[in-house]
Amino acid sequence: QVQLVESGGGLVQPGGSLRLSCAASGITFSAYNMGWYRQAPGKQRELVAGITSSGRTNYADSVKGRCTISRNNAKSMVYLQMNSLKPEDTAVYYCNAKLTSSVAYWGQGTQVTVSS
């Protein structure tokens, strides 16, 4: 049974930081490309950051320079460090594991709210 469990979300003031974590189980983690997506109310889900199985990273323009994605294959974990958070970063953040176009899994999401 595949599980992706996100944690680390919460309420933070503008300019603050959060570190999201995603624990994966039931997959050969090192073989998967991993990603963080987010969905704000009334908007489509969008990619925030991705990291390939070989460690190559990519970021949405809106978070470049403020976010860092990383992975620990030994622990089957992927992280998203978010700094200088803005109110527009408020969304539910989802962890994604993708092996192929037809083999992909989602976590249940963690809420991030940036507000004073």
N, C-alpha and C positions, 0 to 999 in steps of 0.2 A: 504494500500500500504506500503510495507516494504521498508525502506530506511536506509542505512548505509552510513554516510558521514564522511570521514576522513579529518583531517586538521593537520597542524603543520609541514608538510614537508618543505624542502628548501635546500639551499646550506650552508654547514658548513665545517669548516676546520678540518683536522684530529686532533683527541683529543677532539673535541668539543662535545656538547650535543644537543639533540633535544627531545621534548616531542610530540608524536603523540597522537591525540585524535580521537575517533570515536563516533559519535552521532547516536544512533539507534532510530528508530520510527517504529510503525506498528507491533511490536512484544511484547510479554510478556518477556521483557528483562531478568528478574531475572531467567527465566527458561532455558535460552540459555547458552551453552558453547561458549565462545568468544575467538577469536584468531587473531593474527597478522601474516600475511604471507608477503613474499617479492619475487619479481621476477626481476632479473637482465637481461640485454640484452643477448639473446642467451642461457639463462638458464631456468630451470624449476622453477615454483613457489615452494617455500619452507616455512615450518612453522618456524616462529621466536620465538613466545611465545604463550602460551595458558593459559586460566583461566577458570575453570569449573564454573558451576552455584553455586557450594558450596565454591568457592574461591581457589581451589587447582590449583597451577601453574606448568607449565613445560616450559622449554626453549631449544632451539637448542644449541648444544655444542659451536657453534661459537659465541654465544652472552652471554653465562652464565657469570655472574659476572659483565656484562656491561649493561644489560637491565633489566627493571622491568615492568611487566604487572600488571595492577590494574583495578578495576572496581568500579563504583558507581551505584548501582541498582536504587537508588532514582532518579538519573538523566539520567538513561539509557545510560551511557557513559563507554567506556573502553579506557584505556590509555596505551601508551608504552613509558616509559622513557628510552632513549638511551644515554649512556655516553661513553666516550673514543672511539668515532666513528673512524672507519677506512675506507680507500677508498673502501675496499671490501664490506662495508655495503651499498654502492650505489645501489639503486634499487627502484622500485615502491613498496610501502608498501600498503597492502590491509587488510582491516578489514573483519573478517568472523564471522558470527553468525550461530551456529549449534545447532539444537534441536535433530534431529535424522540423520541417514545416508541419508535420503531422504528429509530432511527439513533443508536447509542451504541457507544462503544469503551472498552476497559479496558486498563490497563497490566499488567505482569507482577507488580507489587508490590515493596515494599521493606520489610525487617524493621526494626521499631523495638523495642528492648528497654530497658526502664527497670528498672534493678536496681543495688543497691549491692554 
